[in-house]
Amino acid sequence: MEKLRRLLRLSGIVMFVALASFGIGIFGAVPIPPKKRKEDHIEFCIELKEAEKEGTDTVMFEVKP
């Protein structure tokens, strides 16, 4: 009975390792995030320009980076 338990445990470990390596082979390894992450925050400053003439209802936007 003890040999059967050892055999089942060993076959389970072998099956687990085989399935894990098969999964890594198909989907690739888990990507490791970079330690020093660049923080590129792009901010747009949008100012509202009112129309030159009072009779028009058009509004222009000016984007300044």
Secondary structure, 3 states (H helix, E strand, C coil): CHHHHHHHHHHHHHHHHHHHHHHHHHHCCCCCCCCCCCCCCCCCEEEEECCCCCCCCCCEEEEEC
